[in-house]
Amino acid sequence: FFSVNPLTMSGGQNGIPATMGDEIKDLLVQESAFSKELSEVLAKIKVVREARDKVLNDPKSKMNKQLDQVEEKIVAALAKKSELYDEMNSLKYAGQRGAGDEQASIAENLSIMKLKRVPLRDQKEHLNDEIRKLSKQSTEDKLRADRIRMKLPVVDGAQGDVVTITEMNKIMKKLDAKIAKVDGNPAQVTLFEHLKGEKKGHEKSRPHLEEYWNLVEAIFDAKTKETEKKKELDQVTKELQSIEDCMSGLQEKQRPLQDSKEQNKEREERKEKSDQIWAEIQEVTKSIDKLRKEKQTTRDSIKIGDTKGDDLKDLTGQRDGLFDQLKALRAKIPTKTISYNKTFHSDLIGPKGSTIHGLQDEFGVVMNVNFDQAEIQIKGCEEDIGVCAEAVQTLLKNVEDSKCSASMKFDAAVSRDLIGPGGSQITKMQEASGARIDIDSKNATITITGTQAAVDLAKQIVQEFLSSTTRITMTFKPNMGDVVVGRGGKTVKKVQEESGVKNINIKKETGTIEIMGSKDAVEAAKKMYEELIQSFSSGGLEMKVPGDMVGMIVGKGGENIMKLQDDTGCVVTVERTGGKGKGKGSKGGMAVVNIKGSAKGTNAARAIIEEMVSANAAETEKVPFDPNLRMFLIRPPKDDPGGICPLEKVKRESGCFRVEAIRGENFVQVTGKKEALQKGVAMLKEVLEGNVKDSVKIDFPPVLFGAIGVRVDGNDSVMDSIRKEFGCEACSADKTSSTITVVADPEVAAKAADKIRDMIASMKDDIETLTVPNERVMPVIIGAGGQNINRLRSDTGVEISLDRDTMTAVLYGPADGREQAIEQLTKIFNDFQD
């Protein structure tokens, strides 16, 4: 039952109608309480029954039988296990009698020695790997430390700040001591010689000093660990050798004591059979464990089944008692049942139950509705039940009488007008007729329901509305679809607003326009579309504009040209003459603007474009500049890295359209209105005159390119550090020409160049040249894709440069790395000659 619960009804004490007698009220309250308790008991019975059925799929007797079978299997398995143990012990005793000699003792000792030897061999291999890794790491750190030393300043011998120089002197002495201790010999050049200079040079060297200090510490630690590992390796090697010697002695003793073939065969047979028995014992043990778990599970199931059975018995007894009490109670409550047509459900209940609640409140009764049986139960005193039953019968008859219906076909194209904005038109028709009107646009059908009179009146109203609508169809070329619709449908909206038609339906795939509305409105819309189609078909209006004006006409993201189309109702396109460029990308030359639309819209669009071009006419002038100033012009200032470059600043402050240094040319192109152009050119010339730069070129050995021009681990290269230290416009090393170019103010460029020359001179001490025997050796040194030479560089930490003209190999790096590289190269020369 779907019950309108008497305890939750509106009105009266506890939701029961106030007019109902006290005796009936008490009975209904008791019925509600019994029904609620009965529902809870039924829910519990369902839960318990499901749990019992899940556990006890088989009868209880079968479970007991299964438990007995499991216990029998466990007893048999235990007996089998005992037999196997006895058999294995007898074999062991026989083996002891046959092997109680010196040979068995020797064999046992050899087995123990073999077991001890395995972990020692693994430990020795592990120590060798660690020593190799530590050696490689210390070599790589040495190379990085040497590269950092090259970045330290070398200037004249001014004292600077005494405290700062003293601190650095102490640090350098410590570093040199560390290096001497690590390398095993005194450092050839103290780092303090690289730190002579002013206070500014010392402060900028501090980050490099700190990084260098960390690397030396790392080298020292790596060497210390390597020494410790070598000591540990020696100890392991001695222990391993001792075990090997002991095993050799035992094997010498074993040879004269070898058993006969018959004894060896017998021993092997006993061992093989013993292993088989042990494996069988293991399997029996597993099966016993499994059987014991099965036994416990079966016992738990029997216990759970007993418990669930007892619970279910109690609950069913409680249920039967409640059923009897509820049956006796309902026999005392006057009740009448009325059947009805299932299709009248919604009419009987009403919106949110309003109809049936109203009946209960009016007649002082309680009503329960059974949807499945289509029945209504009315409970209360006899008199109230009779009156309420008559009202329900009358309600059902009125509902039956109001169920008249009719259907009409209509043109689906007018469904939007028939419904109206937000359903306003159809609502108006329903209110005027009193009938319900449903519109199925998909099947073009109108369904009207209600009393016969309301249905007839609604049909008349709908027919009058449909007959007052005129419809015509126009055609257009397929390429005009966007024109007749407009961007975002704006052309359609504009025609509707100006003509007053109800609906315009455009089908691009068929090239048709359907216009619906009153006769005058349809004619006005037709005329507007005819003018638009004729203008588009005739090619429209063309006008030429300067190419530099295209961006202004189109606007950012096309906003200007879209606004122009929206305001005039025309389609406007822009393309460069000669087909070299289109739209906002066109620069220079001339461009063609094509306007298609009505005569009125075309003239309006042309006038707007002419006004835009006239107000923004631009001129261009070229200003030459020194090539050394290119980076200065296009980069932000050094003191404001996040700022704007000088060219952008001139453009913004002068109001020019364009200020650009042409790629591959030594002039700046300035474009703008006349006044803005004059101001921009003057500002640019002032910038150029106040920033005269000098360019200095310095040659360097090709082998040094990796050390001075390449960034290591994302850090600045030596050239980057010098550029930042002196504030140069540019400082870069060219690998192809082996030259360094410095661009800066003349005085700054000279100082930077002097430092670079001194640095290169100091680095030449670490360069060695090796003569290559002949041209054919070169490809062998390089290898496929540079594999050989790259591997040599990686293993030794040395930069290597090959010169085919002079037939030499130039090496740069630490002394030990150069010795390794020379040794490997010499081996390649000798192997090739052999």
C-alpha positions in Angstrom: 0.0 0.0 0.0 0.9 3.6 -0.7 -0.4 4.9 2.6 -1.4 8.5 3.6 -0.2 7.8 7.1 -2.7 9.1 9.7 0.1 10.2 11.9 1.7 12.5 9.3 -1.5 14.0 7.8 -2.1 17.8 8.0 -4.5 19.0 10.7 -5.8 17.6 13.9 -3.9 16.1 16.9 -1.0 13.9 15.7 -2.2 14.5 12.1 -5.6 12.8 12.7 -8.7 14.9 11.7 -10.0 16.8 14.7 -13.6 15.8 13.9 -12.9 12.1 14.2 -14.2 10.3 17.3 -11.8 9.5 20.2 -12.4 5.7 19.9 -11.6 5.6 16.2 -8.6 7.9 16.8 -7.1 5.5 19.4 -7.7 2.5 17.1 -5.9 4.2 14.2 -3.0 5.2 16.4 -2.7 1.6 17.6 -2.9 0.3 14.0 -0.1 2.7 13.0 2.1 1.5 15.8 1.5 -2.2 15.1 2.1 -1.7 11.4 5.4 0.0 12.1 6.6 -2.7 14.5 5.5 -5.4 12.1 7.5 -3.8 9.3 10.6 -3.7 11.4 10.2 -7.4 12.4 9.7 -8.4 8.7 12.9 -6.6 7.8 14.8 -8.4 10.5 13.4 -11.8 9.3 14.6 -11.1 5.8 18.1 -10.2 7.0 18.4 -13.3 9.3 17.0 -15.7 6.6 19.5 -14.4 4.0 22.4 -14.9 6.5 21.2 -18.4 7.4 20.8 -19.4 3.7 24.2 -18.1 2.8 25.9 -20.2 5.5 23.7 -23.3 5.4 23.2 -24.2 1.8 23.3 -27.9 2.8 21.3 -29.6 5.5 22.8 -29.7 9.0 23.0 -33.5 8.9 25.2 -33.3 5.9 27.5 -30.9 7.7 27.9 -33.3 10.6 28.7 -36.1 8.2 31.3 -33.9 6.4 32.9 -33.1 9.8 33.2 -36.9 10.5 34.9 -37.4 7.1 37.4 -34.7 7.8 38.3 -36.1 11.2 38.9 -39.6 9.6 41.2 -38.0 7.0 43.2 -36.3 9.7 43.7 -39.5 11.6 44.9 -41.3 8.5 47.3 -38.5 7.5 48.9 -38.5 11.0 49.4 -42.3 10.8 51.0 -41.9 7.4 53.3 -39.2 8.6 54.5 -41.4 11.5 55.3 -44.3 9.2 57.3 -42.0 6.9 59.4 -40.7 9.9 60.2 -44.3 11.0 61.3 -45.2 7.5 63.5 -42.1 7.2 65.1 -42.8 10.6 66.0 -46.4 9.6 67.8 -45.1 6.4 69.7 -42.6 8.5 70.9 -45.3 10.9 72.0 -47.5 8.0 73.9 -44.5 6.5 75.6 -43.8 9.8 76.9 -47.3 10.0 78.4 -47.2 6.5 79.9 -43.7 6.7 81.4 -43.6 10.2 84.9 -43.1 8.8 87.4 -40.3 8.1 86.1 -39.7 4.6 82.7 -38.6 5.8 84.3 -36.1 8.2 86.4 -34.6 5.3 83.4 -34.3 3.0 81.5 -32.5 5.7 84.4 -30.0 6.3 84.6 -29.4 2.6 80.9 -28.5 2.4 81.3 -26.0 5.2 84.3 -24.4 3.5 82.4 -24.0 0.3 79.5 -22.3 2.1 82.0 -19.8 3.7 83.6 -19.1 0.4 80.4 -17.9 -1.4 79.7 -14.6 0.6 83.5 -13.7 0.6 83.6 -13.9 -3.2 80.5 -11.6 -3.4 81.9 -9.2 -1.0 85.2 -9.0 -3.0 83.3 -8.2 -6.2 81.2 -5.6 -4.5 84.3 -3.8 -3.0 86.0 -3.8 -6.5 82.9 -2.0 -7.9 82.9 0.6 -5.2 86.6 1.4 -5.6 86.1 1.9 -9.4 83.2 4.3 -8.8 85.1 6.3 -6.2 88.1 6.6 -8.5 85.9 7.8 -11.4 84.1 10.3 -9.2 87.3 11.9 -7.9 88.6 12.3 -11.5 85.5 14.1 -12.6 85.5 16.4 -9.6 89.2 17.3 -10.3 88.2 18.3 -13.9 85.4 20.5 -12.6 87.6 22.1 -10.0 90.2 23.0 -12.7 87.5 24.6 -14.8 86.3 26.7 -11.9 89.9 27.9 -11.2 89.8 29.4 -14.7 86.9 31.7 -13.8 88.8 33.4 -10.9 90.0 37.0 -11.7 93.5 37.9 -12.8 94.2 41.7 -12.7 97.0 44.0 -11.5 98.5 43.7 -8.0 96.5 46.4 -6.1 96.1 45.6 -2.4 92.3 46.4 -2.1 90.7 45.6 1.2 93.4 44.0 3.5 90.9 42.0 5.5 89.3 40.4 2.4 92.7 39.6 0.9 93.9 38.1 4.1 90.8 35.9 4.4 91.2 34.7 0.8 94.9 34.0 1.4 94.1 31.7 4.3 91.4 29.9 2.3 93.8 29.5 -0.7 96.6 28.1 1.5 94.1 25.5 2.9 92.9 24.6 -0.5 96.4 24.2 -1.9 97.3 22.0 1.1 94.3 19.9 0.4 95.2 19.6 -3.3 98.8 18.7 -2.4 97.6 16.0 0.0 95.2 14.5 -2.5 97.5 14.6 -5.5 100.6 13.5 -3.5 102.7 16.4 -4.7 102.7 20.2 -4.2 100.4 22.2 -6.4 102.3 23.8 -9.3 100.4 27.1 -9.2 98.8 28.5 -6.1 95.2 29.8 -6.5 96.2 33.0 -4.7 97.9 34.0 -8.0 94.5 34.1 -9.6 93.0 36.2 -6.9 95.1 39.4 -7.2 92.9 42.4 -7.8 90.4 44.8 -6.4 87.8 44.1 -3.8 85.1 43.8 -6.5 87.0 40.9 -8.1 87.3 39.1 -4.8 83.6 39.4 -4.0 82.7 38.0 -7.4 85.1 35.1 -6.9 83.5 34.0 -3.7 80.8 31.8 -5.3 83.5 30.1 -7.3 85.7 29.7 -4.2 82.9 28.1 -2.3 82.1 25.7 -5.1 85.9 24.9 -5.5 86.2 24.3 -1.7 83.3 21.8 -1.8 84.8 20.0 -4.8 88.2 19.6 -3.0 86.4 18.3 0.1 84.6 15.8 -2.1 87.8 14.7 -3.8 89.5 14.3 -0.4 86.6 12.3 1.0 86.5 10.1 -2.1 90.2 9.3 -1.8 89.8 8.5 1.9 86.9 6.2 1.2 88.8 4.6 -1.6 91.8 3.9 0.7 89.5 2.4 3.4 87.8 0.1 0.7 91.2 -1.1 -0.5 92.2 -2.1 3.0 88.9 -3.9 3.5 89.5 -5.6 0.1 93.0 -6.8 1.2 91.5 -8.3 4.3 88.7 -10.2 2.4 91.3 -11.4 -0.2 93.4 -12.9 2.6 90.4 -14.7 4.2 89.4 -16.0 0.9 92.9 -17.3 0.1 93.0 -19.0 3.6 89.8 -20.9 2.8 91.1 -21.9 -0.6 94.3 -23.3 1.0 92.4 -25.2 3.6 90.1 -26.8 1.0 93.1 -27.8 -1.1 94.6 -29.6 2.0 91.3 -31.4 2.7 91.0 -32.5 -0.9 94.6 -34.0 -0.8 93.6 -36.0 2.3 90.4 -37.2 0.7 92.0 -38.8 -2.4 93.5 -41.9 -0.7 90.2 -42.5 1.2 87.8 -42.7 -1.7 85.1 -45.3 -1.3 84.6 -48.1 -3.7 82.0 -47.7 -6.5 79.6 -50.0 -4.6 79.8 -47.9 -1.4 79.3 -44.6 -3.3 76.3 -46.0 -5.2 74.7 -47.3 -2.0 75.2 -44.0 -0.2 73.6 -42.1 -3.2 70.6 -44.4 -3.2 70.0 -43.9 0.5 70.3 -40.1 0.1 67.9 -40.1 -2.9 65.3 -42.2 -1.1 65.6 -40.1 2.1 64.9 -36.9 0.1 61.9 -38.5 -1.5 60.5 -39.5 2.0 61.1 -36.0 3.4 59.3 -34.4 0.4 56.4 -36.8 1.0 56.3 -35.9 4.8 56.1 -32.2 3.8 53.1 -32.8 1.6 51.3 -34.9 4.3 52.0 -32.1 6.8 50.4 -29.5 4.4 47.3 -31.7 3.9 46.9 -32.1 7.7 46.9 -28.3 8.2 44.4 -27.9 5.4 42.1 -30.6 6.9 42.2 -29.0 10.3 41.2 -25.6 8.9 38.3 -27.3 7.0 37.3 -29.0 10.3 37.2 -25.7 12.1 35.2 -24.0 9.3 32.6 -26.8 9.4 32.2 -26.5 13.1 31.8 -22.7 12.9 29.1 -23.2 10.1 27.1 -25.7 12.3 27.3 -23.2 15.2 26.2 -20.3 13.1 23.4 -22.3 11.5 22.1 -23.2 14.9 22.3 -19.6 16.1 20.5 -18.2 13.0 17.8 -20.9 13.2 17.1 -19.9 16.8 16.9 -16.2 15.9 14.6 -16.9 13.0 12.3 -19.0 15.1 12.0 -16.1 17.7 11.3 -13.5 15.0 8.7 -15.6 13.1 6.8 -16.1 16.4 6.9 -12.3 17.1 5.6 -11.7 13.5 2.7 -14.1 13.9 1.7 -12.5 17.1 1.7 -9.0 15.6 -0.3 -10.3 12.6 -3.0 -11.6 14.9 -3.1 -8.4 17.0 -3.3 -6.2 13.8 -6.0 -8.4 12.3 -8.1 -8.2 15.5 -7.6 -4.4 15.7 -8.6 -3.8 12.1 -11.8 -5.8 12.6 -12.8 -3.0 15.0 -12.1 -0.1 12.5 -14.9 0.7 10.1 -13.5 0.5 6.5 -14.8 0.8 3.0 -12.9 -0.1 -0.2 -13.5 1.6 -3.6 -11.9 0.4 -6.9 -11.0 2.9 -9.7 -9.4 3.1 -13.2 -5.6 3.0 -12.9 -5.3 5.9 -15.4 -6.9 8.2 -12.8 -4.0 7.9 -10.3 -2.7 11.5 -10.7 -6.2 13.0 -10.7 -7.2 11.2 -7.5 -4.0 12.0 -5.6 -3.6 15.6 -6.9 -0.4 17.7 -7.1 1.8 16.6 -4.1 -1.2 14.7 -2.6 -3.4 17.8 -2.3 -6.6 16.2 -3.6 -6.6 13.2 -1.2 -5.4 15.3 1.7 -8.3 17.7 1.1 -10.8 14.8 1.2 -9.3 13.5 4.5 -9.4 17.0 6.1 -12.9 17.7 4.9 -14.6 14.4 6.0 -12.4 13.5 9.0 -11.3 10.1 7.6 -8.0 8.4 6.8 -7.5 7.1 3.2 -5.0 4.6 2.0 -4.3 4.1 -1.8 -3.1 0.8 -3.2 -1.6 1.6 -6.6 -1.1 -2.0 -7.7 -4.7 -3.1 -7.0 -6.1 0.4 -7.9 -8.1 0.5 -4.6 -8.9 3.2 -2.0 -9.5 2.2 1.6 -11.4 4.8 3.7 -11.3 4.5 7.5 -13.3 6.4 10.1 -16.8 6.4 11.6 -19.6 4.9 9.5 -21.3 8.2 8.7 -18.0 10.0 7.6 -17.0 7.0 5.5 -20.3 7.0 3.6 -20.2 10.8 2.8 -16.5 10.6 1.7 -17.2 7.5 -0.5 -19.9 9.5 -2.3 -17.4 12.4 -2.9 -14.8 10.0 -4.2 -17.3 8.4 -6.6 -18.3 11.9 -7.8 -14.6 12.9 -8.3 -13.9 9.7 -10.3 -16.9 10.4 -12.5 -15.9 14.0 -13.2 -12.4 12.8 -14.1 -13.8 10.2 -16.5 -16.0 12.9 -18.1 -13.0 15.2 -18.6 -10.9 12.7 -20.4 -12.0 13.7 -23.9 -9.2 14.2 -26.4 -8.5 15.3 -30.0 -5.5 15.4 -32.3 -4.5 17.9 -35.0 -1.6 17.9 -37.6 0.3 21.1 -38.2 3.4 22.4 -40.0 6.4 21.6 -37.7 8.1 24.8 -38.9 5.6 27.0 -36.9 6.0 25.0 -33.6 8.2 27.7 -32.1 5.5 30.4 -32.8 2.8 28.1 -31.6 4.5 27.6 -28.3 5.7 31.2 -27.9 8.6 32.6 -25.9 8.8 30.6 -22.7 5.5 28.8 -23.6 3.6 32.0 -23.4 1.4 31.4 -26.5 0.4 27.9 -25.6 -0.4 28.9 -22.0 -2.6 31.7 -23.3 -4.6 29.2 -25.5 -5.0 26.7 -22.5 -6.3 29.4 -20.2 -8.7 30.7 -22.9 -10.1 27.2 -23.6 -9.7 25.3 -20.3 -8.2 22.4 -22.1 -4.7 20.9 -22.0 -2.7 21.3 -25.2 0.4 19.2 -25.8 2.6 19.9 -28.9 4.8 17.1 -30.4 7.2 19.0 -32.8 9.0 15.9 -33.9 5.8 14.3 -35.2 4.0 17.6 -36.0 1.0 16.7 -33.8 -1.1 18.7 -31.4 -3.0 16.7 -28.7 -5.9 18.4 -26.8 -7.5 16.9 -23.7 -10.3 18.0 -21.3 -14.0 18.2 -21.4 -15.7 18.0 -24.7 -16.6 21.7 -24.7 -13.0 22.7 -23.8 -11.5 20.5 -26.4 -13.8 22.0 -29.2 -12.9 25.5 -28.1 -9.2 24.8 -28.1 -9.3 23.3 -31.6 -11.0 26.5 -32.8 -8.4 28.7 -31.2 -5.4 26.7 -32.6 -6.9 26.6 -36.1 -7.4 30.4 -36.2 -3.8 30.9 -35.1 -2.4 28.5 -37.8 -4.5 30.1 -40.6 -3.2 33.6 -39.8 0.4 32.6 -40.5 1.9 33.1 -44.1 4.9 31.2 -45.2 7.3 31.7 -48.2 10.5 30.0 -49.3 13.5 31.7 -50.9 16.7 30.1 -52.4 20.3 31.2 -52.2 23.7 29.9 -53.5 25.5 27.4 -51.2 28.4 29.8 -50.7 26.1 32.4 -49.2 25.1 30.4 -46.1 27.2 32.5 -43.7 25.9 35.8 -45.3 22.2 35.1 -44.9 22.7 33.8 -41.3 25.3 36.4 -40.1 27.9 35.9 -37.4 26.1 34.3 -34.5 22.8 34.6 -36.4 22.8 38.4 -36.2 21.6 38.9 -39.8 18.5 36.7 -39.1 17.9 38.6 -35.8 18.2 42.0 -37.6 15.7 40.9 -40.4 13.2 39.7 -37.7 13.4 42.8 -35.7 13.0 45.2 -38.7 10.3 43.2 -40.5 8.4 41.8 -37.6 8.2 38.2 -38.9 7.6 35.4 -36.4 10.1 32.9 -37.7 13.0 32.6 -40.2 14.3 29.1 -40.8 17.5 28.8 -42.9 18.8 25.5 -44.3 22.4 25.9 -45.5 22.6 22.3 -46.9 19.6 22.9 -49.3 20.2 26.7 -49.8 16.6 27.7 -48.7 15.1 30.4 -46.5 11.7 29.8 -44.9 10.0 33.0 -43.7 6.7 32.8 -41.6 4.5 35.5 -40.1 1.9 38.0 -41.1 1.6 38.8 -44.8 3.2 42.4 -44.5 6.0 41.2 -42.3 6.9 38.3 -44.6 7.0 40.7 -47.6 9.3 43.1 -45.8 11.7 40.3 -44.8 11.6 38.9 -48.3 12.7 42.3 -49.7 15.6 42.6 -47.3 16.9 39.2 -48.2 16.5 39.9 -51.9 18.7 43.0 -51.6 21.3 41.0 -49.6 21.5 38.1 -52.1 21.6 40.4 -55.1 24.5 42.4 -53.6 26.5 39.2 -52.9 25.8 37.8 -56.3 27.1 40.9 -58.1 30.5 40.7 -56.4 29.9 43.5 -53.9 32.1 46.6 -53.5 35.9 46.6 -53.7 38.2 49.3 -52.3 42.0 49.5 -52.0 43.7 50.5 -48.8 47.4 50.6 -47.7 48.8 47.3 -46.6 49.9 48.8 -43.2 46.2 49.6 -42.5 45.1 46.0 -42.6 45.9 45.3 -39.0 44.0 48.4 -37.9 40.9 47.5 -40.0 40.8 43.9 -38.8 41.6 44.8 -35.2 42.9 42.5 -32.4 41.5 39.1 -32.8 39.3 40.5 -35.6 37.2 42.6 -33.2 37.1 45.7 -35.5 36.0 43.9 -38.7 33.4 41.8 -36.8 32.0 45.0 -35.3 31.9 46.5 -38.8 29.9 43.5 -40.1 27.5 43.6 -37.1 26.8 47.3 -37.5 26.3 47.3 -41.3 25.0 43.7 -41.9 27.6 43.2 -44.6 30.3 40.6 -45.2 33.7 42.2 -45.2 36.9 40.4 -46.3 40.5 41.8 -46.6 43.3 40.4 -48.8 46.7 41.6 -50.1 46.9 42.3 -53.8 48.8 39.7 -55.7 47.9 37.0 -53.2 51.1 37.4 -51.1 49.3 37.9 -47.8 45.9 38.0 -46.3 44.1 39.6 -43.4 45.9 41.1 -40.5 49.2 39.6 -41.5 49.6 42.0 -44.5 52.3 44.6 -44.2 53.4 47.1 -46.8 52.0 47.4 -50.4 48.3 47.6 -50.9 45.3 45.5 -49.8 41.8 45.0 -51.2 38.7 45.2 -49.0 35.6 43.4 -50.4 32.2 44.5 -49.0 29.0 42.5 -49.8 25.6 43.3 -48.5 22.6 45.6 -49.1 23.2 48.9 -50.8 22.6 50.8 -47.6 24.9 48.5 -45.6 27.6 48.6 -48.3 27.7 52.4 -48.4 27.8 52.6 -44.6 30.8 50.1 -44.4 32.7 51.9 -47.1 32.3 55.2 -45.2 33.5 53.7 -42.0 36.6 52.2 -43.6 37.5 55.4 -45.4 37.3 57.3 -42.2 39.5 54.8 -40.4 42.2 54.9 -43.2 42.1 58.7 -43.3 42.6 59.0 -39.6 45.4 56.5 -39.4 47.6 57.1 -42.5 51.2 56.1 -41.9 54.7 56.9 -43.2 57.9 54.9 -43.0 61.6 55.9 -42.5 64.8 53.8 -42.2 67.5 54.8 -39.6 70.9 53.1 -39.9 72.9 51.9 -36.9 76.2 50.4 -35.9 76.0 46.5 -36.1 77.7 46.4 -32.6 74.5 48.0 -31.2 72.1 45.3 -32.4 72.0 43.4 -29.0 71.8 46.7 -27.1 68.7 47.8 -29.1 66.7 44.5 -28.9 67.6 43.5 -25.3 66.2 44.9 -22.0 68.7 47.1 -20.1 71.3 45.3 -17.9 70.1 47.2 -14.8 66.5 46.2 -15.5 66.4 42.6 -16.9 62.6 42.5 -16.7 62.1 45.8 -18.5 61.6 46.6 -22.2 64.3 47.0 -24.9 65.2 50.5 -26.3 63.3 50.0 -29.6 60.0 49.0 -27.7 60.5 52.1 -25.5 60.8 54.4 -28.5 57.7 52.8 -30.1 55.6 53.3 -26.9 56.7 56.8 -26.1 56.5 58.1 -29.7 53.2 56.4 -30.6 54.6 54.8 -33.8 53.0 51.7 -35.2 56.3 49.9 -35.7 60.0 50.3 -34.6 61.9 47.2 -35.7 65.6 46.3 -36.4 65.4 44.5 -39.7 67.0 41.0 -39.6 70.1 40.8 -41.8 70.2 44.6 -42.3 71.8 47.4 -40.3 68.9 49.8 -40.1 65.8 50.3 -38.0 62.4 50.7 -39.8 60.1 53.2 -38.1 56.4 53.4 -39.2 53.7 55.7 -37.9 51.7 58.9 -38.4 53.7 61.9 -39.5 54.1 63.5 -36.0 54.7 60.2 -34.3 57.2 59.2 -37.0 59.2 62.5 -36.5 59.3 62.0 -32.7 60.3 58.3 -33.0 63.2 59.0 -35.4 64.5 61.8 -33.2 64.3 59.6 -30.0 66.1 56.7 -31.9 68.9 58.9 -33.1 69.4 60.2 -29.6 69.7 56.7 -28.3 72.2 55.7 -30.9 74.4 58.7 -30.5 74.6 58.2 -26.7 75.6 54.5 -27.0 78.8 54.1 -29.0 80.2 50.5 -28.7 83.6 48.9 -29.5 84.1 45.4 -30.8 87.3 43.4 -29.8 88.2 40.0 -31.2 90.6 37.6 -29.5 91.9 34.3 -30.9 92.1 31.2 -28.7 93.3 27.6 -29.2 90.3 25.5 -30.4 90.9 22.9 -27.7 89.9 25.5 -25.0 86.4 26.1 -26.4 84.8 23.5 -24.1 86.4 25.1 -21.0 85.5 28.8 -21.8 82.5 28.7 -24.1 80.3 25.8 -22.8 78.0 25.9 -19.8 78.6 23.0 -17.3 75.6 21.5 -15.5 73.5 24.6 -16.3 76.0 27.0 -14.8 77.3 30.1 -16.6 80.3 29.6 -19.0 83.5 31.5 -18.5 82.3 33.9 -21.3 79.0 34.4 -19.5 80.8 35.2 -16.2 83.1 37.9 -17.9 80.1 39.5 -19.7 78.2 39.8 -16.4 81.4 40.9 -14.5 82.2 43.8 -16.9 78.7 44.6 -18.1 79.5 43.9 -21.7 76.8 44.0 -24.4 78.1 40.7 -25.7 81.0 38.2 -24.9 80.9 35.0 -26.8 83.3 32.3 -28.2 82.9 31.1 -31.8 83.9 27.4 -32.2 84.2 27.6 -36.0 86.6 30.6 -36.1 88.2 30.0 -32.7 87.7 33.7 -31.8 86.1 35.5 -28.9 84.1 38.7 -29.6 83.6 41.3 -26.9 81.2 44.2 -27.5 81.1 47.0 -24.9 82.1 50.6 -24.3 85.7 51.1 -25.5 87.2 51.2 -22.0 85.2 48.2 -20.7 85.9 46.2 -23.8 89.7 46.8 -23.4 89.6 45.6 -19.7 87.5 42.5 -20.5 89.8 41.6 -23.5 92.9 42.0 -21.3 91.4 39.6 -18.7 90.5 37.1 -21.4 94.1 37.2 -22.9 95.6 36.6 -19.4 93.2 33.8 -18.8 94.1 32.1 -22.1 97.8 32.5 -21.4 97.5 30.8 -18.0 95.5 28.0 -19.5 98.1 27.2 -22.1 100.3 25.6 -19.4 97.7 22.7 -19.3 97.8 22.2 -23.1 99.9 19.5 -24.8 100.3 18.7 -28.5 100.7 15.2 -29.9 101.7 14.5 -33.5 99.4 12.2 -35.4 101.4 9.7 -37.6 99.3 10.0 -40.7 95.9 11.0 -42.1 94.5 7.5 -41.9 94.7 7.4 -38.1 92.2 10.4 -37.7 89.0 8.4 -38.4 90.2 5.7 -35.9 90.6 8.3 -33.2 87.2 9.9 -33.9 85.3 6.6 -34.3 81.7 6.1 -35.8 79.7 9.3 -34.9 82.5 10.5 -32.6 82.1 7.5 -30.3 85.9 6.9 -29.7 86.9 10.5 -29.1 83.9 11.1 -26.9 84.6 8.1 -24.8 88.3 9.1 -24.5 87.2 12.6 -23.3 84.8 11.1 -20.7 87.3 8.5 -19.3 90.2 11.0 -18.9 88.4 14.3 -18.3 90.5 16.0 -21.0 89.4 18.1 -23.9 90.8 16.8 -27.3 91.0 18.8 -30.5 92.2 17.2 -33.8 93.8 19.4 -36.5 94.0 17.7 -39.9 96.0 20.6 -41.4 98.9 20.2 -38.9 98.2 16.5 -38.2 98.2 17.1 -34.5 96.0 16.2 -31.5 95.8 19.0 -28.9 95.0 18.1 -25.3 93.8 20.3 -22.5 93.1 19.2 -18.9 94.7 18.1 -15.6 98.2 16.5 -15.8 97.1 13.0 -14.8 94.2 13.1 -17.3 96.6 14.2 -20.1 98.9 11.4 -19.3 96.0 8.9 -19.6 94.9 10.4 -22.9 98.4 10.4 -24.4 98.9 6.8 -23.3 95.6 5.7 -25.0 96.3 7.8 -28.2 99.9 6.4 -28.4 98.5 2.8 -28.1 96.1 3.6 -31.0 99.0 4.9 -33.1 101.1 1.8 -32.4 98.2 -0.6 -33.0 97.4 1.1 -36.3 101.0 1.0 -37.5 101.3 -2.7 -36.5 
